[in-house]
Amino acid sequence: MMGNISIDLSIANIYFSWYTFRRGKRKTSELEEYQYYLEKNILELYGRLNDGNYQHGGYRSFWVSDSKRRKIAVASIDDRIVHRLLYEFLVSIFDKTFIYDAWSCRKNKGIVGAIDRAQEFSYKYKDGYFWKADIKKFFDYVDHENLRQFLFRRVGCENAKRLLNEVISSYGLERERERERERERRAAALLTRRQAGNTNRKFDQPDFCQYLS
């Protein structure tokens, strides 16, 4: 069923998304610089969102090792504020469609509530068991076109559709950039090995690759 809710792109709501995004974040130079010029940054983001010129930027990638080794892709602060805007908008449409026991990324839910609920079930069903699982690189393997179609069946707001499409497409572009970087790393590694294997050759000895060009 198509919803008739419009996304709120007002300055007040962008400020609210900023404060919600910032809550609990550790201090970084990027965050402190953004906050130092907060009014300017929010006004510029407001302008791009409302005149249709907003474009999602790239991602900064790094590895973390907590319970497992994971690669994290982080967007810019502007983009993460937009993510928060979209999250709040989508919650108003989709949250009521979820089953009660969906505990992730929902208001008044979370891991502590999920643990309490699991303990409640363990007392009730003495012979029951729990299966802990994770889907590796979930968003990487979701068909993004199917995701768009799924969202747009319920999202009627054109501004929201434009922003959703921008965010979803940005991750596809980042994956392509990462594949290109991986190809470049492999090519560089191959060239290094090849040069290392040729250290004893005479400099004037022809290279068979020359005949392939």
TILOKE-142998 format. One record per atom (N, C-alpha, C): residue number from 1; residue in one letter; atom name; x, y, z negated. Coordinates in steps of 0.05 Angstrom, whole numbers, plus 5000, padded with zeros to 4 digits. Each point is the difference from the previous one (the first is absolute). Example, Ala and Ser with C-alpha at 12.3 -4.5 7.8 and 13.67 -1.06 7.14 Angstrom:
BEGIN
<1 A N <5264 4886 4844>>
<1 A CA <4982 5024 5000>>
<1 A C <5018 5024 5000>>
<2 S N <4993 5021 5014>>
<2 S CA <5016 5024 4999>>
<2 S C <4985 5022 4986>>
//
This chain:
BEGIN
<1 M N <5017 4976 5000>>
<1 M CA <4983 5024 5000>>
<1 M C <5018 5025 5000>>
<2 M N <4995 5018 5018>>
<2 M CA <5016 5024 5003>>
<2 M C <4993 5020 4977>>
<3 G N <5022 5010 4987>>
<3 G CA <4995 5019 4978>>
<3 G C <4998 5028 5011>>
<4 N N <4987 5018 4985>>
<4 N CA <4998 5028 5008>>
<4 N C <5016 5018 4982>>
<5 I N <5019 4989 4985>>
<5 I CA <5016 5016 4982>>
<5 I C <5023 5013 5016>>
<6 S N <5005 5025 4994>>
<6 S CA <5022 5014 5013>>
<6 S C <5024 5003 4981>>
<7 I N <5024 4998 5011>>
<7 I CA <5024 5002 4983>>
<7 I C <5003 5030 4992>>
<8 D N <5008 5004 4975>>
<8 D CA <5003 5027 4990>>
<8 D C <5029 5009 5004>>
<9 L N <5004 5019 5018>>
<9 L CA <5026 5010 5007>>
<9 L C <5004 5029 4989>>
<10 S N <4986 5006 4978>>
<10 S CA <5003 5027 4988>>
<10 S C <5026 5002 4986>>
<11 I N <5009 5025 4994>>
<11 I CA <5024 5004 4985>>
<11 I C <4998 4988 4972>>
<12 A N <4976 5002 4988>>
<12 A CA <4996 4989 4973>>
<12 A C <5005 4970 5000>>
<13 N N <4989 4987 5020>>
<13 N CA <5003 4970 5001>>
<13 N C <5029 4992 5007>>
<14 I N <5013 5016 5016>>
<14 I CA <5028 4994 5006>>
<14 I C <5017 5003 4975>>
<15 Y N <4994 5021 4984>>
<15 Y CA <5014 5004 4974>>
<15 Y C <4994 4976 4982>>
<16 F N <4975 4991 4999>>
<16 F CA <4993 4977 4983>>
<16 F C <5015 4975 5009>>
<17 S N <5003 4996 5026>>
<17 S CA <5014 4977 5010>>
<17 S C <5030 5002 4993>>
<18 W N <5011 5024 5001>>
<18 W CA <5027 5004 4992>>
<18 W C <5005 4993 4971>>
<19 Y N <4983 5009 4982>>
<19 Y CA <5003 4995 4972>>
<19 Y C <4996 4970 4994>>
<20 T N <4981 4988 5014>>
<20 T CA <4996 4971 4996>>
<20 T C <5023 4984 5010>>
<21 F N <5011 5008 5023>>
<21 F CA <5024 4986 5010>>
<21 F C <5024 5004 4982>>
<22 R N <5004 5024 4989>>
<22 R CA <5023 5006 4983>>
<22 R C <5000 4986 4973>>
<23 R N <4976 4994 4990>>
<23 R CA <4997 4989 4973>>
<23 R C <5016 4974 4997>>
<24 G N <5018 4999 4981>>
<24 G CA <5015 4976 4994>>
<24 G C <5025 4997 5017>>
<25 K N <5005 5018 5019>>
<25 K CA <5023 4998 5017>>
<25 K C <5025 5010 4985>>
<26 R N <5023 4986 5003>>
<26 R CA <5024 5010 4988>>
<26 R C <5010 5024 5016>>
<27 K N <5015 5017 4986>>
<27 K CA <5010 5024 5013>>
<27 K C <5022 4993 5020>>
<28 T N <4997 5012 5024>>
<28 T CA <5020 4997 5021>>
<28 T C <5005 5028 5011>>
<29 S N <5022 5003 5014>>
<29 S CA <5006 5026 5012>>
<29 S C <4979 5007 5021>>
<30 E N <4990 4980 5015>>
<30 E CA <4980 5005 5020>>
<30 E C <4974 5010 4987>>
<31 L N <4992 4987 4978>>
<31 L CA <4976 5008 4986>>
<31 L C <5002 5027 4987>>
<32 E N <5023 5006 4988>>
<32 E CA <5004 5026 4987>>
<32 E C <5001 5023 5021>>
<33 E N <5012 4995 5023>>
<33 E CA <5001 5021 5021>>
<33 E C <4972 5005 5011>>
<34 Y N <4984 4978 5003>>
<34 Y CA <4973 5003 5011>>
<34 Y C <4983 5016 4980>>
<35 Q N <5004 4994 4974>>
<35 Q CA <4984 5014 4980>>
<35 Q C <5009 5030 4997>>
<36 Y N <5025 5005 5004>>
<36 Y CA <5010 5028 4999>>
<36 Y C <4986 5018 5020>>
<37 Y N <4995 4988 5024>>
<37 Y CA <4986 5015 5021>>
<37 Y C <4972 4989 5004>>
<38 L N <4987 4993 4978>>
<38 L CA <4975 4985 5001>>
<38 L C <4978 5015 5016>>
<39 E N <4996 5026 4993>>
<39 E CA <4978 5015 5013>>
<39 E C <5005 5001 5030>>
<40 K N <5024 5006 5008>>
<40 K CA <5007 5001 5029>>
<40 K C <4995 4973 5013>>
<41 N N <5010 4979 4987>>
<41 N CA <4997 4973 5012>>
<41 N C <4970 4992 5003>>
<42 I N <4984 5006 4979>>
<42 I CA <4972 4992 5001>>
<42 I C <4985 5016 5021>>
<43 L N <5006 5026 5002>>
<43 L CA <4987 5016 5021>>
<43 L C <5007 4991 5028>>
<44 E N <5025 4993 5004>>
<44 E CA <5008 4990 5026>>
<44 E C <4987 4974 5007>>
<45 L N <4999 4982 4980>>
<45 L CA <4987 4974 5005>>
<45 L C <4970 5004 5005>>
<46 Y N <4987 5018 4985>>
<46 Y CA <4972 5007 5005>>
<46 Y C <4995 5009 5028>>
<47 G N <5018 5017 5010>>
<47 G CA <4998 5011 5027>>
<47 G C <5002 4977 5021>>
<48 R N <5020 4983 4997>>
<48 R CA <5003 4978 5020>>
<48 R C <4977 4980 4999>>
<49 L N <4989 4995 4976>>
<49 L CA <4978 4981 4998>>
<49 L C <4975 5011 5013>>
<50 N N <4996 5026 4997>>
<50 N CA <4974 5011 5009>>
<50 N C <5001 5011 5029>>
<51 D N <5024 5004 5011>>
<51 D CA <5001 5009 5028>>
<51 D C <5006 4977 5019>>
<52 G N <5002 4976 4989>>
<52 G CA <5004 4976 5017>>
<52 G C <5029 4995 5008>>
<53 N N <5019 5015 4988>>
<53 N CA <5028 4997 5007>>
<53 N C <5016 4982 4981>>
<54 Y N <4987 4987 4981>>
<54 Y CA <5015 4983 4981>>
<54 Y C <5011 4976 5015>>
<55 Q N <5025 4994 4996>>
<55 Q CA <5013 4976 5011>>
<55 Q C <5015 4986 4978>>
<56 H N <4996 4975 4997>>
<56 H CA <5014 4984 4979>>
<56 H C <5029 4998 5008>>
<57 G N <5018 5004 4980>>
<57 G CA <5028 4998 5005>>
<57 G C <5010 4971 4998>>
<58 G N <5027 4997 5000>>
<58 G CA <5012 4973 4998>>
<58 G C <5001 4991 4971>>
<59 Y N <5014 4978 4996>>
<59 Y CA <5003 4987 4974>>
<59 Y C <5029 4998 4992>>
<60 R N <5005 5002 4974>>
<60 R CA <5027 4994 4989>>
<60 R C <4999 4973 4988>>
<61 S N <5018 4982 5008>>
<61 S CA <4999 4972 4991>>
<61 S C <5023 4994 4981>>
<62 F N <4994 4984 4980>>
<62 F CA <5021 4990 4981>>
<62 F C <4991 4974 4988>>
<63 W N <5018 4986 4987>>
<63 W CA <4995 4974 4988>>
<63 W C <4998 5003 4970>>
<64 V N <4982 4985 4988>>
<64 V CA <4998 4998 4971>>
<64 V C <5000 4970 4992>>
<65 S N <5011 4995 4977>>
<65 S CA <5001 4973 4990>>
<65 S C <4989 5000 4971>>
<66 D N <4974 4992 4997>>
<66 D CA <4989 4997 4974>>
<66 D C <4993 4971 4996>>
<67 S N <4976 4992 5003>>
<67 S CA <4994 4971 4999>>
<67 S C <5008 4986 5026>>
<68 K N <5004 5016 5021>>
<68 K CA <5009 4989 5026>>
<68 K C <5012 5023 5015>>
<69 R N <5016 4993 5021>>
<69 R CA <5012 5021 5017>>
<69 R C <4980 5009 5021>>
<70 R N <4995 5026 5000>>
<70 R CA <4979 5011 5018>>
<70 R C <5011 5025 5014>>
<71 K N <4991 5003 5025>>
<71 K CA <5007 5024 5015>>
<71 K C <4977 5020 4997>>
<72 I N <5006 5024 4991>>
<72 I CA <4979 5021 4996>>
<72 I C <5003 5021 5021>>
<73 A N <4978 5008 5012>>
<73 A CA <4999 5022 5019>>
<73 A C <4985 5023 4987>>
<74 V N <5013 5023 4998>>
<74 V CA <4988 5023 4986>>
<74 V C <4996 5023 5020>>
<75 A N <4976 5011 5000>>
<75 A CA <4994 5023 5017>>
<75 A C <5008 5026 4985>>
<76 S N <4998 5022 5015>>
<76 S CA <5006 5026 4988>>
<76 S C <4978 5007 4980>>
<77 I N <5005 5021 4983>>
<77 I CA <4980 5008 4980>>
<77 I C <4974 5009 5014>>
<78 D N <5003 5016 5021>>
<78 D CA <4976 5009 5014>>
<78 D C <4983 4976 5009>>
<79 D N <5013 4980 5011>>
<79 D CA <4986 4977 5010>>
<79 D C <4987 4984 4977>>
<80 R N <5014 4998 4978>>
<80 R CA <4989 4986 4977>>
<80 R C <4976 5014 4987>>
<81 I N <5000 5027 5002>>
<81 I CA <4976 5015 4992>>
<81 I C <4976 4993 5018>>
<82 V N <5006 4998 5026>>
<82 V CA <4979 4993 5019>>
<82 V C <4990 4971 4994>>
<83 H N <5019 4982 4994>>
<83 H CA <4992 4973 4993>>
<83 H C <4980 5001 4976>>
<84 R N <5006 5017 4981>>
<84 R CA <4983 5002 4976>>
<84 R C <4972 5011 5008>>
<85 L N <5000 5020 5017>>
<85 L CA <4975 5011 5010>>
<85 L C <4983 4978 5013>>
<86 L N <5013 4984 5017>>
<86 L CA <4985 4979 5013>>
<86 L C <4991 4978 4981>>
<87 Y N <5017 4994 4980>>
<87 Y CA <4993 4979 4981>>
<87 Y C <4974 5008 4985>>
<88 E N <4999 5025 4990>>
<88 E CA <4977 5009 4985>>
<88 E C <4975 5000 5018>>
<89 F N <5004 5007 5025>>
<89 F CA <4977 5000 5019>>
<89 F C <4990 4972 5005>>
<90 L N <5019 4981 5005>>
<90 L CA <4992 4973 5006>>
<90 L C <4988 4986 4976>>
<91 V N <5010 5006 4976>>
<91 V CA <4988 4988 4976>>
<91 V C <4970 5006 4999>>
<92 S N <4993 5025 5006>>
<92 S CA <4971 5007 4999>>
<92 S C <4983 4984 5019>>
<93 I N <5012 4989 5021>>
<93 I CA <4985 4984 5020>>
<93 I C <5001 4971 4994>>
<94 F N <5025 4990 4994>>
<94 F CA <5004 4971 5000>>
<94 F C <4999 4987 4972>>
<95 D N <5004 5015 4979>>
<95 D CA <5002 4988 4973>>
<95 D C <4975 4983 4993>>
<96 K N <4977 5010 5007>>
<96 K CA <4975 4987 4993>>
<96 K C <4997 4974 5016>>
<97 T N <5016 4996 5020>>
<97 T CA <4997 4975 5016>>
<97 T C <5018 4978 4989>>
<98 F N <5018 5006 4981>>
<98 F CA <5019 4980 4990>>
<98 F C <4987 4983 4978>>
<99 I N <5009 4975 4998>>
<99 I CA <4991 4984 4977>>
<99 I C <5011 5011 4974>>
<100 Y N <4988 4993 4978>>
<100 Y CA <5008 5011 4974>>
<100 Y C <5029 4994 4994>>
<101 D N <5009 4975 5007>>
<101 D CA <5027 4991 4993>>
<101 D C <5021 5007 5021>>
<102 A N <4997 5023 5013>>
<102 A CA <5022 5011 5016>>
<102 A C <5012 5022 4982>>
<103 W N <5025 4995 4991>>
<103 W CA <5011 5017 4979>>
<103 W C <5022 5019 5009>>
<104 S N <5008 4999 5024>>
<104 S CA <5022 5017 5009>>
<104 S C <4991 5026 5012>>
<105 C N <5013 5022 4993>>
<105 C CA <4996 5026 5013>>
<105 C C <4971 5009 4998>>
<106 R N <4987 4995 4976>>
<106 R CA <4973 5009 4996>>
<106 R C <4998 5015 4974>>
<107 K N <4982 5019 4998>>
<107 K CA <4996 5015 4976>>
<107 K C <4990 4983 4978>>
<108 N N <5010 5004 4976>>
<108 N CA <4992 4984 4976>>
<108 N C <5006 4971 5003>>
<109 K N <5020 4993 5017>>
<109 K CA <5009 4973 5003>>
<109 K C <5030 5000 4995>>
<110 G N <5014 4981 5012>>
<110 G CA <5029 4999 4997>>
<110 G C <5010 4975 4987>>
<111 I N <5026 4998 4996>>
<111 I CA <5012 4974 4992>>
<111 I C <4992 4992 4971>>
<112 V N <4998 5020 4982>>
<112 V CA <4992 4993 4973>>
<112 V C <4972 4989 4999>>
<113 G N <4982 5012 5014>>
<113 G CA <4973 4990 5002>>
<113 G C <4999 4972 5013>>
<114 A N <5017 4996 5020>>
<114 A CA <5000 4974 5013>>
<114 A C <5010 4979 4981>>
<115 I N <5020 5006 4984>>
<115 I CA <5011 4981 4980>>
<115 I C <4978 4993 4980>>
<116 D N <4986 5021 4990>>
<116 D CA <4979 4995 4981>>
<116 D C <4978 4982 5012>>
<117 R N <4994 5005 5025>>
<117 R CA <4979 4984 5013>>
<117 R C <5009 4971 5004>>
<118 A N <5026 4997 5007>>
<118 A CA <5011 4973 5003>>
<118 A C <4999 4985 4973>>
<119 Q N <5006 5014 4978>>
<119 Q CA <4999 4987 4974>>
<119 Q C <4971 4992 4993>>
<120 E N <4982 5017 5007>>
<120 E CA <4971 4994 4996>>
<120 E C <4992 4974 5014>>
<121 F N <5009 4997 5025>>
<121 F CA <4994 4976 5015>>
<121 F C <5014 4976 4989>>
<122 S N <5025 5004 4990>>
<122 S CA <5015 4977 4989>>
<122 S C <4987 4988 4975>>
<123 Y N <4987 5018 4984>>
<123 Y CA <4985 4990 4976>>
<123 Y C <4974 4986 5008>>
<124 K N <4988 5010 5022>>
<124 K CA <4974 4990 5008>>
<124 K C <5003 4973 5015>>
<125 Y N <5022 4998 5017>>
<125 Y CA <5004 4976 5016>>
<125 Y C <5026 4987 4991>>
<126 K N <4999 4982 4981>>
<126 K CA <5024 4988 4988>>
<126 K C <5016 4984 5020>>
<127 D N <4987 4989 5020>>
<127 D CA <5015 4983 5020>>
<127 D C <5007 5016 5025>>
<128 G N <4995 5026 4999>>
<128 G CA <5005 5017 5024>>
<128 G C <5030 5006 5002>>
<129 Y N <5007 5012 5022>>
<129 Y CA <5028 5008 5004>>
<129 Y C <5001 5025 5017>>
<130 F N <5023 5014 4999>>
<130 F CA <5004 5024 5015>>
<130 F C <5021 4997 5021>>
<131 W N <4996 5012 5023>>
<131 W CA <5019 4999 5022>>
<131 W C <5010 5028 5005>>
<132 K N <5026 5004 4995>>
<132 K CA <5012 5026 5005>>
<132 K C <5014 4999 5027>>
<133 A N <4992 5018 5018>>
<133 A CA <5011 5000 5027>>
<133 A C <5003 5028 5010>>
<134 D N <5016 5003 5021>>
<134 D CA <5004 5026 5012>>
<134 D C <5003 4995 5030>>
<135 I N <4990 5019 5016>>
<135 I CA <5002 4999 5029>>
<135 I C <5024 5017 5009>>
<136 K N <5020 4987 5011>>
<136 K CA <5024 5014 5008>>
<136 K C <4994 5020 5023>>
<137 K N <5009 5025 4996>>
<137 K CA <4997 5021 5020>>
<137 K C <4972 5001 5011>>
<138 F N <4980 5002 4982>>
<138 F CA <4972 4998 5008>>
<138 F C <4993 5020 5022>>
<139 F N <5006 5026 4995>>
<139 F CA <4992 5020 5019>>
<139 F C <5014 4997 5027>>
<140 D N <5025 4989 4999>>
<140 D CA <5015 4996 5025>>
<140 D C <4985 4981 5019>>
<141 Y N <4986 4981 4989>>
<141 Y CA <4988 4979 5016>>
<141 Y C <4970 5004 5004>>
<142 V N <4988 5021 4989>>
<142 V CA <4972 5006 5005>>
<142 V C <4998 5011 5029>>
<143 D N <4981 4990 5015>>
<143 D CA <4995 5011 5027>>
<143 D C <4989 5029 4996>>
<144 H N <5015 5020 5008>>
<144 H CA <4993 5027 4995>>
<144 H C <4975 5009 5016>>
<145 E N <4996 4988 5023>>
<145 E CA <4976 5007 5016>>
<145 E C <4975 4989 4986>>
<146 N N <5002 4976 4990>>
<146 N CA <4977 4989 4985>>
<146 N C <4995 5016 4974>>
<147 L N <5022 5009 4988>>
<147 L CA <4997 5017 4976>>
<147 L C <4985 5026 5006>>
<148 R N <5007 5012 5022>>
<148 R CA <4986 5025 5009>>
<148 R C <4970 4994 5004>>
<149 Q N <4994 4979 5014>>
<149 Q CA <4972 4993 5006>>
<149 Q C <4985 4995 4975>>
<150 F N <5013 4986 4981>>
<150 F CA <4986 4994 4974>>
<150 F C <4994 5026 4985>>
<151 L N <5019 5018 4999>>
<151 L CA <4996 5025 4985>>
<151 L C <4979 5018 5014>>
<152 F N <5002 5001 5027>>
<152 F CA <4983 5019 5014>>
<152 F C <4971 4990 5001>>
<153 R N <4995 4975 4994>>
<153 R CA <4972 4991 4998>>
<153 R C <4985 5014 4977>>
<154 R N <5015 5008 4980>>
<154 R CA <4987 5013 4977>>
<154 R C <5007 5030 4997>>
<155 V N <5021 5008 5013>>
<155 V CA <5009 5028 4999>>
<155 V C <4989 5016 5024>>
<156 G N <4983 5019 4994>>
<156 G CA <4988 5016 5022>>
<156 G C <5014 5027 5004>>
<157 C N <5015 5010 4980>>
<157 C CA <5012 5026 5001>>
<157 C C <5023 5000 5020>>
<158 E N <4999 5018 5019>>
<158 E CA <5021 5001 5021>>
<158 E C <5027 5009 4989>>
<159 N N <5000 5018 4981>>
<159 N CA <5025 5008 4988>>
<159 N C <5013 4977 4985>>
<160 A N <4984 4984 4986>>
<160 A CA <5011 4977 4986>>
<160 A C <5010 4979 5020>>
<161 K N <4986 4996 5022>>
<161 K CA <5009 4981 5020>>
<161 K C <5027 5009 5012>>
<162 R N <5002 5025 5005>>
<162 R CA <5026 5011 5011>>
<162 R C <5023 4995 4981>>
<163 L N <4995 5005 4975>>
<163 L CA <5022 4997 4980>>
<163 L C <5006 4970 4996>>
<164 L N <4980 4984 4999>>
<164 L CA <5005 4971 4997>>
<164 L C <5016 4989 5024>>
<165 N N <4992 5009 5023>>
<165 N CA <5015 4991 5024>>
<165 N C <5029 5009 4999>>
<166 E N <5004 5024 4991>>
<166 E CA <5027 5011 4998>>
<166 E C <5017 4984 4980>>
<167 V N <4989 4993 4977>>
<167 V CA <5015 4985 4980>>
<167 V C <5006 4972 5010>>
<168 I N <4979 4986 5011>>
<168 I CA <5004 4973 5009>>
<168 I C <5021 4999 5023>>
<169 S N <4998 5019 5018>>
<169 S CA <5018 5000 5023>>
<169 S C <5029 5006 4991>>
<170 S N <5003 5016 4979>>
<170 S CA <5027 5008 4991>>
<170 S C <5015 4975 4990>>
<171 Y N <4986 4981 4988>>
<171 Y CA <5014 4977 4990>>
<171 Y C <5008 4982 5024>>
<172 G N <4984 4998 5020>>
<172 G CA <5007 4985 5024>>
<172 G C <5025 5012 5013>>
<173 L N <5001 5027 5001>>
<173 L CA <5024 5013 5011>>
<173 L C <5025 4995 4983>>
<174 E N <4996 4999 4974>>
<174 E CA <5023 4995 4982>>
<174 E C <5010 4972 5004>>
<175 R N <4982 4980 5004>>
<175 R CA <5009 4973 5006>>
<175 R C <5016 4998 5025>>
<176 E N <4991 5015 5021>>
<176 E CA <5015 5000 5025>>
<176 E C <5027 5013 4997>>
<177 R N <5001 5022 4984>>
<177 R CA <5026 5013 4994>>
<177 R C <5019 4980 4985>>
<178 E N <4988 4985 4981>>
<178 E CA <5016 4981 4985>>
<178 E C <5011 4978 5019>>
<179 R N <4983 4991 5018>>
<179 R CA <5009 4979 5019>>
<179 R C <5023 5011 5018>>
<180 E N <4997 5026 5008>>
<180 E CA <5021 5012 5016>>
<180 E C <5026 5003 4984>>
<181 R N <4998 5008 4974>>
<181 R CA <5024 5001 4984>>
<181 R C <5012 4973 4996>>
<182 E N <4984 4979 4997>>
<182 E CA <5010 4973 4997>>
<182 E C <5014 4991 5026>>
<183 R N <4989 5007 5023>>
<183 R CA <5014 4994 5025>>
<183 R C <5027 5014 5002>>
<184 E N <5000 5025 4991>>
<184 E CA <5026 5015 5001>>
<184 E C <5020 4988 4981>>
<185 R N <4991 4991 4976>>
<185 R CA <5019 4988 4981>>
<185 R C <5011 4974 5011>>
<186 R N <4982 4984 5013>>
<186 R CA <5010 4975 5012>>
<186 R C <5019 5005 5023>>
<187 A N <4995 5020 5016>>
<187 A CA <5017 5006 5023>>
<187 A C <5028 5010 4989>>
<188 A N <4999 5016 4979>>
<188 A CA <5025 5010 4988>>
<188 A C <5016 4977 4988>>
<189 A N <4986 4981 4987>>
<189 A CA <5014 4977 4988>>
<189 A C <5012 4982 5021>>
<190 L N <4985 4996 5023>>
<190 L CA <5010 4984 5022>>
<190 L C <5025 5013 5012>>
<191 L N <4999 5027 5004>>
<191 L CA <5022 5014 5011>>
<191 L C <5025 4998 4982>>
<192 T N <4995 5002 4974>>
<192 T CA <5022 4998 4981>>
<192 T C <5013 4972 5001>>
<193 R N <4984 4979 5001>>
<193 R CA <5011 4973 5002>>
<193 R C <5015 4996 5026>>
<194 R N <4989 5011 5021>>
<194 R CA <5013 4997 5026>>
<194 R C <5027 5015 5001>>
<195 Q N <5000 5024 4988>>
<195 Q CA <5026 5014 4999>>
<195 Q C <5020 4986 4983>>
<196 A N <4990 4989 4978>>
<196 A CA <5019 4985 4982>>
<196 A C <5011 4976 5014>>
<197 G N <4984 4987 5018>>
<197 G CA <5010 4977 5014>>
<197 G C <5019 5007 5023>>
<198 N N <5001 5025 5007>>
<198 N CA <5016 5008 5023>>
<198 N C <5026 5015 4991>>
<199 T N <5007 4998 4975>>
<199 T CA <5023 5015 4990>>
<199 T C <5026 4991 5013>>
<200 N N <5001 4975 5009>>
<200 N CA <5025 4989 5012>>
<200 N C <5001 5003 5030>>
<201 R N <4979 5012 5012>>
<201 R CA <5000 5003 5029>>
<201 R C <5016 5024 5008>>
<202 K N <5010 4999 5024>>
<202 K CA <5014 5023 5011>>
<202 K C <4979 5022 5008>>
<203 F N <5007 5025 4996>>
<203 F CA <4982 5021 5004>>
<203 F C <4992 5002 5030>>
<204 D N <5018 4991 5018>>
<204 D CA <4994 5003 5029>>
<204 D C <4986 4975 5010>>
<205 Q N <4994 4980 4982>>
<205 Q CA <4986 4976 5009>>
<205 Q C <4971 5006 5005>>
<206 P N <4989 4993 5023>>
<206 P CA <4972 5007 5006>>
<206 P C <4980 4985 4982>>
<207 D N <4978 5013 4994>>
<207 D CA <4979 4988 4984>>
<207 D C <4979 4990 5019>>
<208 F N <4991 4975 4995>>
<208 F CA <4980 4988 5018>>
<208 F C <4975 5016 5000>>
<209 C N <4994 5015 4978>>
<209 C CA <4975 5016 4998>>
<209 C C <5000 5022 5021>>
<210 Q N <5024 5008 5008>>
<210 Q CA <5002 5022 5020>>
<210 Q C <4987 4992 5026>>
<211 Y N <5001 4974 5006>>
<211 Y CA <4989 4990 5026>>
<211 Y C <4970 4998 4999>>
<212 L N <4988 5003 4975>>
<212 L CA <4971 4998 4998>>
<212 L C <4986 5027 5002>>
<213 S N <5016 5021 5000>>
<213 S CA <4988 5027 5000>>
<213 S C <4995 5010 5029>>
//
